[in-house]
């Protein structure tokens, strides 16, 4: 590939790195190039499209297939996120999530639709599909947030099954942690696979969602950015959407997702907006080398952006019946 062509393509997405090794298994090299070209084409026809935080092909593909078949972006977000919530191997989301320091798995989630409607649950226990409960809050109540026991009771009233979310694997890890009880969040570990997802359907409408079990071994009652509108997620159907992963406290302090959407409203690309949001964090916190934050964004044209503080953040993108995982560019290049 000629250098000029590579730089042009990199500027469109901000990846700035080769992506061949990140393509899902068994994809021929010529097909890789075709997929990449399609993803890098920024036109008003660049949707339907789904983008998710981290390497979550099953969730992203589920959402992508749904909108390819004519489903709404809202349905795609809910059904896609539910895949990760049910995955016992994902210890940052739903069933099998890592507990707080008292051994309770508590879930946060929110969802937002094309009209700016929003629903959220915070610190909810014993219900696997927090994203689906958040949608019920949005559609079936006069409120936007339900918390704790109230959220759980509401979910049960809507037919959700009460489930013990602390699996044997998560319990064993918690018991091992208790031997020293040292709370020190690990970069790219505790929130790895916490899923934030953005989608544009065939009708050009944008929705988003975010679901997590939060930081492992957090203090009882802690709530991060994921269920909070404007921080963990924000959608404006006239402009675009953004969602976050990582150290929620830092995202909350800068209202990161709202910031990104507003920067896009002012004319910045999704990539430029994500980079500016990360810069806001690192310039305000000298301790940034000890925590991770990653953002993804999408605008009304279907152009995407993603950026993080540290290396190894990645995104999953579904477009044109293909799902790929791409590494994100990052701020901290020093070792």
N, C-alpha and C positions, 0 to 999 in steps of 0.2 A: 504494500500500500504506500502511495506517495505521501511524503510528510505533510504537504499542504492539505491533502484530502483528509488525512488523519486528524489534523488540528481542527479543521472545519467540523468534522463529525464530533470530536471531543467537546467542542464549544457548545454544541447543541444539547448535550446531555450532561456534561460535567463529569463523565466517568474518567476520562484522561488515562485510561489503562486498557490493555488488551483484555477482551472478555471471553476468548475462546475456551479457556479452561473452566469457566463458570457455567457454561451451557449444560442443561440437564443431560444426563447420560444418554448415549446412543444417538446423538444428533449428528448427522454427517457434516463435514466441514463446509461444503457448499451451501447447506441449509442454514448453518450458523450465520454465514455472511448475509444470506437473504433475510433472516430474522432480524439481525442487527440493523441492516439497512432500513427495514420497515420501522423499527423502533426509533431510529434516528431521524425519520422523516417528519418534520414539524409542519403539518398542514392542517387545515380545518377538518380534514377527513381522518384525523389521527385517533379515532375512537370508533367503536367501543374499546375500552382499555381498562385494565385493573393494575394497580401498583400497591405492593405491600411491603412492610418492613421485614427484613431478614429473609432467610431462605425457607420459605413456606410454600412450596410448589403445590401441594395438595389443596390448601385453602385458596390460593390465588387462582388455580385452574378451575376449581369449583365455581368461584365467582365469575370467572371469565366465560366459561361454558354457558352459564345461566344467562348472561347478557347477550352472548352470541345468539342464543335461541330466542331472544326478544324480551327477556325479563328486565325488570327495572334495576337500576343501580342500587336502590335500597334493599331489594330482595337479595341481590348479589352480595352485598356487604354482610348481611345477616347470615346467610347460608355459608359464605366463605369463612367467616370468623368462627362459626360453630364447629368447623372441621378441627381447628386447633384447640378449641375448648374441650373437645372430646378425646384428644390425643393424649394418652397417659405418658407418652415419652416426652411431651413438652411440659417442662416443669415451671414455666412462667405464665401459664394460661390455664384456666378452668380446672377440670378434674386432674388431680395429681400435681397441682401447683405447690410451690414451696410455701410452708406456713409462716405465720408470724412467730415471734420468739416464745409465745405461749402454746404453740402447736396448732393454731387455728388457720385453716386456709380461707382467706377472705378475698373476694373478687371485686374488681372495679371494671366498669364498662360504660361506653356511651355510643350513641348512634345519632347521625344527623342527616336530614333528607334535603332534597332540592329546594324546598320551600323555607328552609331555615328552622324547621321543627327539630327538636332535640329531646332525647331521653337518656337517662343515666341511672345507674345503680352504683353505690359506693359501700364498701365494707360488707358485702353480702356473703353469707355463708350457706353451704349445703345445697346450692343450686348450680348445676353444671354450666348452663348456657346463659351467662350473664348478658351477652349481647342481645339475645332474644327477649330477655326480661326488660332490658333498656328500651327496646322498641315498643314493648307493651306499655311501659311508663309513658312514652311519647304519644302513643296513639289512644290509650284507654284511660288516661287520668288527666286531671287539670294541672298536673305538676310536671316538672322536668327532672327532678332528682328524688330518688327514694334511697334511704340508707339503712344499713344494718338489719335488725330484726324486722323492721317495717318492709324493707325490700324483699326479704325472704318470705314473709307472710303474704305479700302481694303476689309473688311468683307462684306460691302454692295455690292461692285462690284462682290463678289463671291456668292451673292444671300442670304446672311444672313439678317434677318428682323431687322429693327431698333425698339427697345423696351425701354420703360421707366422702368428702373430697380429699381427705388425707390418705393417700395410698401407702402401701408398705414401703415403697422406695422413698417417698418423700418423708415418711415418718422416721426411717432409718437415718436419712441424711440429717434431719433435725436433731435426733438424739445424739448423733456424732458432733454436731455443732454445739450442743449444750455443754459438752465437756469443757470447752473454753469460753463459750458465749461471747466470742469476739465479733462485734458487728463492724465489718469492713466490706462495703459493697465492692464487687469485683467487676472490672470493665469487661463488657461483652459476655458476661456470664449470667448474672441474675435476671437481666431483662432480655436476654437473647431469646428470640421467638415470641416475646410479647408482641402481639400483632396489631399494627395499625394498617388500615386498608382504605384506599380511595378508588372509586370507580366512576367511569362515564359510560352510560348506556347508549344504545343506538339512537335514542331520542335527544342525545346531547345533554342529559341531566346528570348532575354530580351528586353523589352521596358518600358518606364516610363512616367508619367505625373504628373503635379501639377497645381491646379487651385484654385484661391482665390479672395475675394474682399478686402483682406488686413485688416490691423488694423482698427477698428472702429474709426471714428472721427480723422483720421490722417491728417497731413498737406496736402494741395492740392499739388499734384505732387509727393507725397511719393511713392516709389516703394520698395517692400521688396525682400526677397530672392527667392520667389516662381518661378518667370520667368527667373531667372538668372542661366545659365548653371554652374555646379560645386558647386553652393551654395544650391539652393532649390532642384536640381535634377542633377544626373549624372548617365550615363549608359555606361558600357564597356562590350560588349557582350562576351568577353573572360573571364571576371572576375565576374561581377555582377552589381548591381545598388543600389542607395540609394536616399532617398528623405526626406524632412524635413517639420516640422510644428512648429509654435510658433513665437517667437520674431525674425523676419527676419533679423534685423540689426545684431544680434549676430551670426546668421548662416553665413551671408555675410562676417563678419570679419574673420571667420575661414575657409571659403570655405568648409563647412561641408560635403556636399555630395561627393565631389571629394575626400576629405580626407578619408572618409569611404571606397570608392572603392579602393583607393591606399593602404590602410591598408590591405584590403582583398587580394590585389595583392601580398602583402608581406607575406601572409600566415595566417593572423588573420581570425577568424570566423566572420560572420556578427554580432553576438552579441558582441564579443570583440571589433570590429571596431566601433560600435555604442557607446559603453561605453567610448572608448578612445576619440571619437569626443565630447561627452558631457563633459568629463574631460578637454579638451582643452578650452572649454568655461568657466567653473566654476573656473578654475585656473587663468584665465586672467581677470575675472570680479568679483569684490567683491560684486557687486549688484545682483548677480544671484538669490537671494531669492525672487526677485521682478518680475521675468519674467520666462516664460516657453519655453523650446525648446524640441522637441521630434524628434527622428530619426527612420526610418525603413530601413532595408537593406535586400538584397537577393543575394546569390552567384550563380554561374553557376550550382551548384548541386541542387539548389532549397532550400538550407538551409536559414532560416530567422533569423533576429535579430531586436530588438527594445529596445529603452532606452530613458529616459527623465530626465530632471532636477528634476521635482516634480511629486508627485503622481497624479493619475487619468488620465494619458495618456493611450490610449488603441489602439489596432490594430484590423482590420478585416482581416480574412484569408479565402480564398476559395480554397478547394482542395477536390477531390474525391466527387464532387456533394454536398458538405456541406460547409456552411459559418458560422464561429463562430467569436465572439469578445473576445479578450484576454486582460487582464490588463498588462501594461508594468511595469517592474522593474524601479527604479528611484534612482537618486543620493542623493537627500536631504531627509534623513530619520529623521531629527530633526523637532520638532514642535515649 
